[in-house]
């Protein structure tokens, strides 16, 4: 575990009086210094996670585990949020999209949570790991093919590889036809980029996907969610899909990027497997850094601090994983004892597929570009200055240019979404004089590439 030297007092630039600010470039440039100072205040401390938004941040591994595994005293339903209900949270706060209530398993408790989560976990359990590896390899090969023949032999792996790869894999897993898959990718990418109207694009695309699967079920996660014995409504299916997309793609992108940077970095020990790099990324650079707001059902004393009922308590997975008190026990702990996937009843239900995708993505990159190397030392890489995630801004690399084409086996494995020869069409057929079709999106181009088109 990487540890920093002790820092006395608050991090440079933090206000002498008032809460530590867990946002902005100062926090993003050195979050470890902020966590180190907060640990000196106890297992938890008040912070501003956004302007005008105070939460209690838990930095202790033991305290985080206690809260995550104690659903009787700490619930996830953010409709309890006292400050929000009293109008003390700015209406345009960036904390609201991350902490505001949504009718999904993540923000539910008790029987409602159990019903929704069971539908999700049972559906995810049907994923074939061998097929998942193949889907990830296909996506990786396609993305590498887009920049591998660059005559300069240079690329930026976050934007060109780590970020789009999970979107391609998820679009495939959800059974998206090309045009809907394109819009799903535009929507979810836009949400994380802050593009206006992106949530509407995503919602409409997923609504069309659900309507399609009602008429023409498939062997995909969307259909399995819809056919589950929990009998989810279409609206419930949509919200679970949004949760899987938003909760899966961005953390996976961060993990793939950080793991690649570690294994290509100057300090990496030659011969260690890719699994070690992914594990180190999850331990030391938690992709979901500060999240999982819980609301005490009653006043709770924790490490000498009183946590008031209905005031948000946010888990710092990043700080908990790097808690110095764990250092002496790390060798005895399981390699999977980190909290990057959460713990307790709300632990990530997709942690096993996510690990497989991350490992396969990094392995595929190394196999397709065997001499790839980073152009910037790991210590000099920049991180996104956001409290919620720990993700690299960019990962510039160089390599020997080469062509990457789909293998015959890949082309045979990837079959296009069938088009019915009878029955009503999802959209009206265009007239002969209609305007030309829009340029195919990322998912459409990926599917065409796998078919050798």
Helices and strands as residue ranges (DSSP letters): E 20-21, H 24-29, H 31-39, E 44-50, E 53-58, H 61-68, E 74-75, G 78-80, H 82-85, H 96-99, G 105-107, H 110-124, H 129-147, E 154-156, H 157-157, I 158-162, H 163-173, H 178-193, H 198-215, H 221-227, H 234-264, H 274-284, E 290-296, E 300-302, E 305-307, E 312-316, H 317-321, G 324-329, G 344-346, H 351-368, E 373-374, G 378-380, E 396-398, H 408-413, H 442-450
